[in-house]
Amino acid sequence: MKLFRGSLVFGLLFWLGSISVTRTALSQVNGSTACPPPVLSRLVRHKVKPGETTESIAKRYNLIPATLMGLNPVMRSGKAPAGTEILVPPYNGIRVELQSNQTWRDVAKKYGVRPDVLFEVNGCQPTPKVVFVPGVNWSPANTPGQNVSPQAAQILSGYPLPSKPSQSAILLGYGWGIQPTTGKVGFHGGIDLAAAPGTSVLAVGDGIIAFAGNQGAYGRLIVINHPEGLQTRYAQLGSLRVKVGQTVKKGQVIGTVGSSGRPSSTQAHLHFEVRSRSRLGWVAENPESYLLRDRQRPTQARK
Ligand SMILES: [Zn+2]
């Protein structure tokens, strides 16, 4: 599954392309390399007009509302007070303050973004105090990569496949990266767990089936709503074994692995997502924070 693609990705590609051109040109002139100013120094100021909402402002700048909410605490109530000046980044992402023992490389690893992208987006600063992490969704409940609350961890304590986590390789991780099927940089809203077609798919926690059917690139998709505003999605399925409104228990078989829709990995897999509810909709989180919390990490095929 490729989410948030389109103009945003092309914008980033174009922008990255222009960096290399600029750098080459400058190296030829000065014999040194140069970077564009950090994203956080290029934020656009926007004064909220009466009638504008977080969603309408986000749409105007081709962003998702969570990006504005993350950068502007005043908007976190879901409202955009008229007259307030807010900051607008050129593309989606979050602002992260580095802890004293952290480097930008740690941040890249933590959020699953390419280190070279993070470095250039932040003006090639060797030791930044604050960085902008492109493509990561701000979330009111759990910032991706941060510790998941013990309550949430308990609600989603299962594993979506019958195999042990250490046996199912991650073909494609969550976040920005090279998409195996296209070779281009894109955002992946979940993780692809390698599994043979026909393998049972299991609910990772108790909940109610919110969707079971076909949906675009997801193919055959099951969505489960869990307590505490948590949601899991199981996509690219071969068959569905549940119906909307049905109650399911952790470990219950809900469908089978397939290759419906537009899978983002060429090898057979389950596309699995974890989302949490914000006032403006469901926000994708890194499923690894839940699935592989205190378990051995499987072989990572992602580059
Ligand atoms: Zn996928």
Boltz pocket constraint, residues with backbone or C-beta under 6 A from the ligand:
constraints:
  - pocket:
      binder: B
      contacts: [[A, 1], [A, 2], [A, 172], [A, 188], [A, 190], [A, 191], [A, 192], [A, 263], [A, 264], [A, 265], [A, 271], [A, 272]]
      max_distance: 6.0
